Amino acid sequence: MRIIIQKAKKAAVKVDEKTISSIDKGFVVFVGITHDDSQKDADYCARKVANMRLFEDQDDKTNLSLADVGGSVLSISQFTLYANTRKGNRPSFVNAADPEVANNLYEYFNEQLRSYDLVVETGVFGAHMEIDFINDGPMTILIDSRNKDI
């Protein structure tokens, strides 16, 4: 499972030109799922996102988590995180999980985030979405569950 976290001042997602979810301060989290990802991968990634300290404390050190600052998550499924660009100029997405499997694991991941008492808003799985947000920093972090130590 691959997760991209982008710290945001605010964010919103639209489907068919209608805003369906929005957050104020928090994380925009893009979620990519591959064939052999499991609930253990989702648990690991949810724990990392929930506890990631990307917000500044009184000394301007990134020591504060979402819970510390009352932040929220806008979670967006993004199969393109498993694009293979080795050959040619047209990416292959064969490494992305089957949509039904991916959607189930994406929903599980979001529920795990909520288990940390976080407000989690979402896009629409498989839909064409417009994501509008102000990246704060900029601050962009990659989490790959293949790097986990569990």
N, C-alpha and C positions, 0 to 999 in steps of 0.2 A: 504494500500500500504506500502510495506517495501522497504527501500532504505539502501544499505550499501555504504558508501563513503570511499574510500581509497585514501589518498593523494599520488600522484605519481610524480616521477621525469620525467618519460616517460612511455608510454604504447602503446601497439599495439594488434590488434585482427586479427587472421587468420581464414579463412574458407577454407577447402580443401588445406591446406598448402600455401595459398596465403594471404598475408597481405591485408586486405580490409580497415582498418582504423588505424590511429595512432595519438597520441598527444605527445607534450612535457609536460612541467610542468602543473599539473592540478589534476583532480579527475577522478578516475575510479569509476563509479557509477553502482552498480548492482541493478536492479529494479525487485521487485516481486509484483505481482498483485493478489488479491483474488476476490472472487465472487461479493462482494458488494461494491467494490471500484468504485469511480465515478470521474468525472472531478474535483470535489472539492478536493478530495484526491491528485490528480495529481498536482493541483494548489498549494496546501500546500507544497507538497514535492519539487516541482520545486523552489518555493520561498525559502525554507530552504536550498537547495543545492546552489542556486545562491548567497545567502547571508552568507553562512557558513564561519566563519573566522578561517581558519586553517593554514594560512601562517604567518610566523614570521615577525614582524616589526623590526625597527632598535634596539629595546630594547629586542629582542628575545621573545616577547609576541605574541601569536596567535591572531592578530588583523586585518589581511588582508584577503580579500575575493578573489575569482577567478578574478573578474574584476580589483581589486587593483594590482594584479601581472601579468595580461595578461594571465591567465591560461585558459585551455580548459577542456572539459568533454569528456570522453569516456564512453558512456552509453551502458550497456549490459543487455538485458532482462534475468531474472533468476527466473524461476518458483520455483526452489528449496528453495527459501527463505520462502516458505509456506509449507515446509516438516513437517509432523507430525511424531515424533519419539517416541511417548508414548508407543506403544506396539511393542514388538519384535525388530529386528535389521534391518528390511527393511523399509525405510521411506515410508509413504503414501503421495501422492501429491493431495489428494482430495480437499484440501483447496485452491489450485491454480485455478485461473480463467480459463474459457474456452479459448483456444488459440486465437480464433477470437476476442473475447471481450478484452482479455489481449493485443493483438497486437495493437488494436485501441487505447487503453488507454496508452500504452507504446509510441506510435507515438505522441499522444497528449502531454504527459509529455515532450518528447524531444522538441516539438515545444514551449512549455511553457518555457523551459530552454533557447531556442534561443531568446525568447522575451525579455530576460534580456541582450541581445547583447553578448551572450556567443557563442563560437565556440563549437559545439556539434557533435562529431563523434559517430557512432553506430556500433554495431555488426549486425548480421543477425538474426532476430527473428526466434526461433525454430531450428536454425542450430547448429550443433556441432561446437563449437568455441574453439580456443586456445588463451588464453589471457596471454600476457607476459608484466609484468610491474615491475618497481622498486618502492616499497612502500617507501615513504619518511617519516621517523619518527621512527618506524612505526606509522601511524595515521589512525585509522579505526573507523568510526562513524556509528551508526545505527539510522535511522529515521523511525518511524512507524506512519502512519497517524492516527492511533487509539488514539494516544497521542496528537492530534492536539487540539488547542483551537481557533476554527474559528467560 
